């Protein structure tokens, strides 16, 4: 069965209700098995239907893909006690990431019937596990109802089990295997050196003696001991690395220490335990020292500052990988509150590690930073001395401030200036090194201190402060007052500036600010057109800079063609010379509109000069003029006319005459028609929708024209429906106009249901079984799917035969969905 047939069956399950879906499992059994292993999108309802059907072969196919079932569904399947299903589930849980692996595996074994030989058959679950030695794979088998398997699991897992869990396993072993198996377990414990539990073998033998009456007590009392939540947690940590830590209460740390003394945890185990509040610091430090990378990268619990400080102070190439992870842990500690900035400033070196980890916007950290830098006051010399030292200073942050203060006290001479001052960067990138560290401290400084430092910042520091900082309005006014226009230009340097900042910068109507925003900011198309037209926001004139003109010659047209085409209607001869040299105009109406605008702004001479121009930037010497002969003819007649501007306007009106536009579109071939429609719209010609509707009513427009018109956001609904009915829909070709029309509500699910063909594509679109269409599971498409279900059920009802026939007819059916459903229902009634 091909992908289309599988997709058809998947669609049937997606559209059917629950009871009908269960019936489809029986009537489309072979097809359902194919769906479970194919690459199409399988609906959620399919898993529930397969479980409810009781079909063991399909259930095996279902559980082999763990991602198709929820944990609750897998538990239901585990409790069925079916050998093949249980084995498939046990294996599939290797790749499960739900955190309930052992719960499901234990449920499989708990439901197993030891009397059923299928469990022990070659290739069965018991045989498979008897050949396994990895403790994580055998953990669930310690309570298996198969004594030999339980003993095998205990041999490989027993040392990692707390005593109460081991005793519970012994009770289960006794229940299923009697005293002989307890004796075997005692011998196994002796062979394995006691499994880390002194006296366990003797205890097991006393239980065997009690069973036979040769000793005192009872089996139940000698093997008594219910595991605590801490025991279960420690078992999960040892066997699964903490992946299945499900305990809801913090562990008993005395019990943890006892278990650690019995059988030491690995460094990774200790790091996992440190996630819990109250973890003893010595255990956290032991985990950190045993495996620093795991503790620093994967750990989520607090770590003692003394240990972090020791790691931070390590030197040499071998220590660098570990040292590099320390700052992120320091930042996490500050953010979560288990480290204090005050202690970091006085106890951890180098200072750069501490300053680099300061989180932004934290009031407690800010208070500590202000206390740290208080000795510097608003002295520019002291702050700039700190900047010079900050990235190479080996002492603590407190010592750094003291050293900077001492440097400033020794200084003599003129007012200090920024070391190796640098201008702004375009586009602006986040500060690095000493600049980044200085910005962290500056951001938390008192506003009076910040204002005192503003005259001594270079323009790169000013740019970083404006773009990546959060200066108050008062501080921004101070920056502008000191650094003037240069600061505003530096600010206009990045695409992700907040919208209100972009608006403020545009309101300046400054040529250089406009240039930088044009090249590096995220501004609207209308703003780009205004800037290239030289118009200010206040209605005045703002010249286009030579820098922006030069940039228009190298802007990558593959990604930013609109940045260049925005100058077509600028009416600026310098801009037009560059723009026409780089991009092609496709319609005579568009070209006339360009020339009319130029004439309106600069007169007849400017138009004549442009038409006589021999060189255009971006074009090789000797290349033909970018405007074609027809345009030259129109301009020549306009230049010879007493009112040339009126002549050009008349020619434009003739080009945009609705009858003419409809005629041009009708005679355009199928290949280029979509581009023709797009070019008309892009170059300013309004599509004549009333005349197109009249033409379609008189003589239907060809399908390629209808589907070329459909992507236009103002395409009338009647033409959209005509495009839908006009011929077969193809996923790859028609998604660009169909999907936006549905999302915008211009086409409804009922439209797709009744008019889209072939039926397979309509179902694919409505039910989301192909990845080419947007997924029907998305929240925005939920109403679409619900309506599609209602429409389908209204035709097919609850007849299993009708649903099965519809699914089988769907892949090759050429007509619409109603025609298919009618055919399926009538065939079913005929049966």
N, C-alpha and C positions, 0 to 999 in steps of 0.2 A: 504494500500500500504506500503510495507516494505522500509527499508532504501536503498536497492539496486535499487528498482524501482524509488524512489525519486531522487537518485543520477543520474540515467539515464536521467530523465527529466531535472534535473539541468544541466547536460552535454550538452543536446540538446540546451538549452538556451545559454550556454556559447559559443557554436560553431556556432550558427546561426547568421545571420546578423540582423539588427534592424527590417526590414520589415517582415522577416520570423519569428522572435521572436513574433511579434504581432499576426501573424496567429496561432502560437503554443498556445497562450493563449486560442483561441477559440477551436482549435482541441484537445487540451489536457487540457481541463478546470478542470476536476476533479483531474487529476494528478498534475496540477499546484497548486491547492488549498492545496494539501498535501505537496508539496515542500515548500510552504510558512510557514508551521508550523513544518516541520521535522527538524532533526538535521544535515542534510548534508550542505555542503558549498553552499550557494545560490549566483549565479552570479549577478554582478551588472546590467547586461542587463535585468534581470527579472523584476526589479522594473519599469523600463521605459516601458517595454512591457505591464505590467499590467495597468499602468496609461493610456497608449494609447489605450488599448482595450475597455475602458468604462465599463468593467464588475464590477458592484458595489460590489458584494459579495467578489470578489477577491481583490478589492481595500481595503475593510475593513480588510481582512486578512493581507494584506500588511502593512497597517499603524499600526496594533496592535503591530508590531515589529518595533519600531522607528529606530532601527539601520539599517534597510534595505534601507531606503530612505535618500537622501540628504535633507538639509533644503529647497533648491529650489524645489525639488520634493514634499515635504510636503506642501509647499505653493500652488503649482499647484493643489494638491488634495483638499486643504482647500477652494480654490476659486471655486470649482465645485458646492458648495451649496447643497450637497447630505447629508441628515440627518444622515444616518448610518455611512458614511465615516467621517463626521464632528465630531460625537460623539467619534468614535474610535480615531481620531486624537487628540481631546481635552484631552482624557484620557492618550494616549501614551505620550503626552508632559510632563507628570509628571516626566518621567524618562529621558527626553532629556537633554543633556549637551551641546547643541550647542549655547546657549545664545540668542535664538530667540523664546523662548517659547510663550511669550505673543503676538508676531507678528503673529505667526501661529494661535494661539487661536482667536485673534481678526479677522484674515482673515476668519476663520470658521464662526464666528458670523456675520461678515459683509456680507458674501455671503448667509446667511440664509434667507429664504422667510417666513415671519411671517404667511402668509396665508397657508403654508403647514402644515397640522396637524401632520405630522410625527415628527416634531421638539418637539411638546408638548406631544407626546404619552407617556404612562407609560414606564419608562426606557429610554426615549429619553434624549437628551442633556439638554433641559430646565428643565425637571423634576429633573434630576440629580443635576444640579447646584442650583436649589431652595432648595435642601436639604444640600447644602454645606455651611460651615461657615468660612473656612480658607481663609484669605484675598488673599494669593498667588494664590489660585485656582479660585478666583472670579475676579481678577484684570482685565482680558480681557473683562469681562462681563459688565463693567460699561458703555460701548458704545453699548450694545446689542440692536438689533431691537425689543426685547421683553420687553415692559415697566416694567412688574412685575419683571422680572429677573434683569433688570438694577437697579431698586429700591432696590432689595435684595442685589445686589453687592455693591451699594453705602452705604447701612446700615453698611456693614462689612468692607468696604475699605475706606469710605469717610474721616475719620479722618486722614488717611495717605496720602491723595491726596493734592498737592498744589492747591490753589484756581483756577488758570487757567484751570487745568485739570478737576476739579470738575465742572466748568462752561461749559466746552466743553461737559462733560457728560450730563449736564442739557439741553444743546441745542439738543443733540441727543435724549434725553428722550422726549423733547417737539415735535421734528419732528415725533416721532413714536407714542406718546401717547396724544399729545395735552395739553391744559392748565390743564386738570384734573390731569394729571400725575405730572405736575409741582407743583400743590397744594399738592399732596401726598408727593412729595419730601420735600416741605417746612415743612409739618407736621412731616416727618421723621427726618429732621434736628432739629426741636424743641425737639422731643422725645430723640434724641441722644445728647442733650446738646449743640447743635450748630455745632457738628462735628469739633470743634476746629476753626471754622471760624465765628467770631462774625458778626452779621448783614446779614448772608447768607439767613436765612429764610425770613427776610423782603425783601430782594432783589428779591427772587423768587416770593414772593407774588406781588411785584410791577410789575414784568414781566407778571404775570397772569392778573392783572388789565389792563395793557397796551394792552393785547390781546383782552380784552372785551371792550376797549375804556374808561374804568373808570379811567385810570391814564395816566400820560404823558410818553413820550418816546415810545420805541418799545421793543419787546422781544429781537430782535437781539442786540440792543444797551445796554440793561440792562444785558444781559448775555454774552457780548462781552469779549474777552480775549483769545488770542492764547497762548498756553503753549510755553515757551522758552525751549531750550535744557537743561537748568539747571532744569527746572520743571520736564522734562522727566527723567533726571538723578536721581533726588531726589525721584521720584516715584519708580523707579527701585530699589534704595537703600533700601527704606522702605519696599517694598513688597517682594523683592527677595534677600535681603542681598547683593546686588551688583553683583549678577550673570549675570544680563542682562544690565550692564553698557555699553551702546553702543555709548555714546556721544563722538564726535571726538574733541571737544574743551573743555578747562578747564571750570569748572562752575563759575558762578558769585558768588563770596564768600559773597557779601552783601546779595544776595538772599538766600544763604545757611543760613547765620546768622538769617535772618528774619524768615525762615521756622523753624529753630531750636528754636527760641524764641516762635513761635506759638505752636509747638508740638515737644518737645525735641527728638532728635535722640537717639537711643540706643548707647551704647559704641561700639558695633560691627559696626553700621552704620557709626559712626565717623571714625573708623579705615578704612572702605572701602573708605570713602571720602578722607582720607589722601593719597590715591594713587595718587591723582591729584596734580600737582605742584602748589605751592602757597597756600596750605591749611593753614589757620591761626594757629599758634602754640597753642593758647589756646584751639582750638577744638581738635587738636591732643592730647594734654595733657589730656583733659577731657575723650577722648576715652581710653587713656592709664590707667588712674586712675579707670575708670569704669570697665574695663575688661583687666587687664594687660596681661594675657596669650594670649588672641586673638590678642591684639595689637602687642605683641612681636613675636608671632609665625607666625601669618597669615598676619600681616601688611606688606606693601611694601613701605610705604612712610616714609619721614624723621620724626624723633621725637626729641624734644628739649633735649639738653644735660643735662640741669638742672633736668628734670624729670627722665632721665635714671640714673643720678648720685644718685638721691634720692632712686630709686629702688635698685640700687646696694649696697647702704649703709644699707638696711634693714637687721635686724638680727633675729635670732630665727628660729625654725623648720618650722613654718607656712610660713615664708617668703622665704624659700629655693627654692620651686618650681618656684616662680616668678624670684628670683635672677638668677637662672640657665639659664634663657633665655636671660639675658641682654648681655652677651658677643657676642652672634651671631648677635644681633642688632648693637652692636658697630662695629663689623667687617663689616657688611653691610654698615654702615654709612661711614666707612673709604674707602671701596671699591667704593662706589657711590659718594663720595666727599662731603656729607653734614655734615660730622664730620671731625674735624682736629685732628691729633695725638697730636699736641702740647697742645690743650685744654684737651684732655683725660689725658695726663700725669700729668697735674696740677690740674684737677678738680674732677676726678673720682677715688674712692677707692672701694675695695682694688686694689693694683697695679697688682695683679695676673690676675684679670679680664681684665684689659686693655692690659697687655702684651700678654695674651693668645689669644686676638682677632686680633693681628697684622697680616694683610695678607702678604704672602710672595711676594717678587719681586716687591713691590710698591716703586717707587723712592721717592715720597713725604714722605711716611712713613719712608723710610730709612733715609732720611735727618733729620727727627724729632728724630729718635732713636739715630742717631749719636750725635745730639745736647744734647739729654737727658743724654747719657753716657759719654759725653766729660769730665766731672769732674773726671771720673775714669781713664782716659788716658789709658796707657798700663800697669797699675799696677796690677799684678796678685792677690795681697792680697785684693785689692778693689773688683775685679771681683768675687773672691771666697767668700768674705764677702756678696756680693750681692746674690750669689747662696744660701748661708746658710739662708738668710732672706726671699728670694723671695716668697715662697709659703705661708708663714704665716704672712707676713707684712700687717698691716691693713690700712696703709696710702696710699697716691698716689705714682705713679711711681717716680715723682721728689723727694718726701720725702724718698723713698727707696734708691735712688742713694746717697742722702746726708747721710743717715744712714750708708750705706756701706762704703762711703769715710771716715766717722768718725771712723768706726771700724778699717779700715786699718791704719789710722793715729795712733791709740792707740796700734797697734800690735808691738810686739818685738819678736825676735827669728829668727830661720832659715827660709829659703825660704818656702813659703806656699805650701801646697799640697791639693789635692782634698779631700773634706770631705767624709769619708766612701767610699774610692775608690773601684770600682767594675770592674771586667773583662768583656770582650765582651759576648754577648748572642747569642746562635745559636738555631734556626734562630733568626735574629735580628728583634725586634719589635719596633714600633714607640715610641719615648720617651714620658714619662708621668710626670705629676707633675712638680717639680722644674727643672728637666732636660729639659722638653719640653719648659718651660718658658726661661731658660737660653739659649737654642738653638735659640729661636726667636730673642733675643737681640744679641747674638753672630753673627748670620747670617748677621745682618745689620752693624756690627762694621767695622771700617776701617781695611784694610788688615794688616797694621803694628801692630795694636792692636791684631788682631787674631793670628799673628805669635808670638807675645810676650806671648800669653796665652797658646800656644800649649804644651810647656813642663809641664804645670801644669794641663792638662786635664787627667782624668783617661781613661782607654781603652774603657769603655762603652761610654763616651762622644765622644771620637775619632771615635768610630764605628758609633754613631748617626750622627756625622758630615759628615763622608764619605758616608754613605748609604742614608741618608735623606736630607742632605744639598747639596749645590752646590759650593763646594770649588774651587777656581781658581787653575790652574796648579801649580802656585807658592806656594800656601798654601798646596797643596797635597805633593809637594816635601819637604816642611818644616816638615809636619807630618811624612813622611817616614824617613827623616833624624833624627828626634827626637825619634820616637817610633819604627822605624825599621820594622822588619819582623812581629812583633805582630800586627801592624796596617794593614798590607796587609792581614793577616789571618782574622782579625776582619772584614775587608771590604767584604770578600767572604762569606757573611752570609745571602743572601736573594735571592729569586727566580726572583724578578723583577728588578735586577740591569740592567742598560743600556748595550746594546750589546758591545759598545766600551770598557766599563769598564771590562766586562767579558773577552774580548779578551786580555786586558792588564794584567789581573790577570793570565790568562792561560799562557801567554808568559813568566811569571816569572819561570815556571817549578819548583815551590816550592812544596814539598810533602804535607805540611800542607795546603797550599792554595788549592791545587788540592783536598784534602780530603773535605774541607769545600764547595768548589764549587760542588763537586760530590753529597754531601748530601743536600745542601741547595740552589744551583744555578740552573738556567735553561740552561743546556748545551746540546749539540747535542749528539746523540748516538755515533758518531765517536769519540768524545772527551772522553766519558766514556770508550770506548774500549781502547783508547790510554792510559788513566790514569791507568787502571787495568793491562795493558800490561807493565807498567813501562817505557814507552817511553816518552821522552821529545819532545817538539815542535822543538827543534834545532837538534833532532836526537840523543841526549844523553840519559842517563839512569836516571830515576827519580823513586826512590823506592816507593812502595805502603805502606802507614803508617799502623801501627798496629790499629790505630783508624778506618781507613776505612775498614780494614779486619774485625774488630769486628762489624762494622755497617752492613756489608753484611749479618751477621747472624740474624739481626732483621728487616731489611727492609721489609715492608709489600708487599708480592708478589701479593696480590689482586690489588694493585694500581701501583706498581713499579717493576713488574717482569723483565722488560727490564734492570733495573739498576743492577740486579744480573746476568742476562744472558749475559750482556756485557763482563763478564769475561771469557766466555767459550773459546775464542781464545786468551787469554792473554799469554798462555805459561808459566805462573807463578805457580809453584806447590802449593804455599800457597793459592793463589786466587782460583785455581781449587779445592782444597780440600773443601773450603767453598761453592763454586758455585755448585759443583756436589752433595754436601750434601743437598742442598736446592731445586734445580730444576731438573726436569727429562729431559733427552735428548731422542728424539723420533725416530731418524733415525740413522742407522749404519754409514751412510756417515758423519753425524754430529759428531758422537762420534770419528770416525777415524780422522776427521779434528782437533778435540781438541787434540788428542794424537800426531798427527804429529807436531802440533805447539809446544807442550811441548818438544818433542824430538829435534826439531830444536833449541830450546833455551837452553835446559838443558841436553840433551843427553839421552842415553839409561837408565842410572841409575834412572833418575827422573821418567821415564815412569814405570820402574819396581817397584819403591817405591810406586807410586800412585796406581798401580794395587794390591799391597800387603797391602795397607792401610786398617786398620780395623775400624777406627773411623772417622766419618765425622761430623763436626759441624751441628747441626740441626737434626741429626738422632739419634734415641735411640740406646743404646748399644745393640749389637747383631744383628742389622739390616743387611740385605744383602748389598753387595757392590753395589753402585749406577749404575755401568756399568754391562750390562747383560753378560751371559755366552758366547754368540757369540763374543762379543768384547774381552773378556778374551782369547778366543781361538785364535783370530787374533793376539793379542799382544804376546801371548806365542810363536806363530810361528815366529813373528818378532824378539823377543828377542833371539830366537834360530838361527836366520838367520845371516850370515855374514854381510849383509847390511839390517838391520831391517827397517831403515827409507824407503828405496826403496820398501820393501815388503808392508809396510803400505800404501805407495802412490799407489802401484798397486792395493791393495784391495779397496782403495777409488775410483780409476778410474773404477773398476769393478762395484762398487755400483752405480756410477753416469753414467754408460753406458746408453745412450738414450734408447736403446731397452729394457734394464732391467727396467728403470724408467717407460716407457710406459706400460710394462707388469704389473708391480706392481700396477699402478694406475687403469688399466682396471679391475684387479681382486679384487680391494678394494670395499667393500660393500657400499651401498648408505649412510648409517649412518655416518661412519667414514671418507668418502673420502674427505670431505672439510677440516677436520683436517689434513689428510695426506698431501694434497697439501700445506696447510699453514705451516706445520712442515718442509717440504722439502725446501720451500722458506726461512723460518726463520733460518734454520740451514745451509744455504749456498749452497744448491744444485740448480743450474740453471735449470729451467724447459726446457725440450728439445722441444721447439715449432715446429721446422721443422719436427721432427719425429712424434709429436702429430698430425700435419696437415696431414702428409702422412697416419698415422694410421686411421684418421677420413675419409679420402678419400677412403681408401680401405674397411673399415668396420666402420660405424658411431659409435662414442663414445657414451656411455650411457648418458642419460640426466643428471643424478646426477653428473657425472664426468664433463660434459660440464659446469654445473653451479657452480661446485667447482673451475674450472679453471677461470671462468669469472671475479671474483674479482681481479685477479692479474693485476696490472697496465700495464703489457706488453703483456697481452693476445691478440693474433691476432684478427683482426676484423672478419675474416671469422668464427672463433670459437665463437665469441660473437653472431654473427647472428645465428649460429647453436644452441647456447644455448637459444636464443630467440624463435626459431621455434620449439624447441624440445618438448614442451608440455605446458600445462596451466601455466600461470604466476600467482603467488599469492603475494598479496601485502606485507604481513608480512615476507614471506620467501625470496622474490627476490629483495626487495628494496635495500639491501646492495650492490648488484652488478649492478643493473639496473640504479639506480639514479647516482652513480659516473660515469658510462659509458656515460650517456647522458650529464652530466655536463662537462665532459672532451671532448665531441665531438666525442667519439669513436663509439657512436650510434647516429643516427639522428632521428628527428621526423618521417621522412618517413620510417625508419626502424621499429619504434614502430607501425606506422600506418599499414604497410603491413604485418608484421611478428608476432606481439605480439598477443597472445590470452589467454583467451577468450576476446571477443571484449569489455566487460564491464571494464576489467582491463586496456586495452589499452586506452580507453577513460578516465578512472580515472587518469591514468598517464599523458596523454596529456592535459587534461582539468582541473586537480586539484580539482575534486569534493570530494575526500576523503582526510581526514587529514593524512592518512598514507603516501601518496605521498607528495613531496614538493609542496607548493602552486604555482599554475600557475599565481598568481597575482604578484609574486616576479619579480623584474626587470630582473634578469638573466634568467627567464623562459618565458619572454614576446615573444621572437622570436619563441620559441617552440609552444606556444599557437597560434600565428598568422599562423604558417605553418599548424598546425592541423586544423584550421578553413578553410584554403584554400583547403586542401586535402578533407575535408568532403564536402564542398560546391561543389567541382568539381564532386562529385559522386551524390549528392542529388539535386543539383540545387536549385530552389525556390519552389519546389512542397511541399505544406503543408502536403499532404497525405504521401509522402515519409519520411519527417522528423518525422511525428507522428508515422508511422510504425517503423521507426528505433528506436525511443525512447522506444516504447513498446516491441520491440524484444530484445533490448540491454541486460537487466538483465540476461536472461537465454541463450543467444546465445553462442554456444560453439566455434565458429570459429573466424576468424580474422575480423578486421573492414571492409576491402574491401568486404569480403563475406557477412557481414551483410548489408552493404550499397547497394550492388548489389541486395540482396534479398528484401530489403525495396523498392528500386526503381522499380524492376520488378513487385512486388505486386501492387505498386501504378499504374503502367502502365496498369496492368491487370484490375484494377478498371475502 
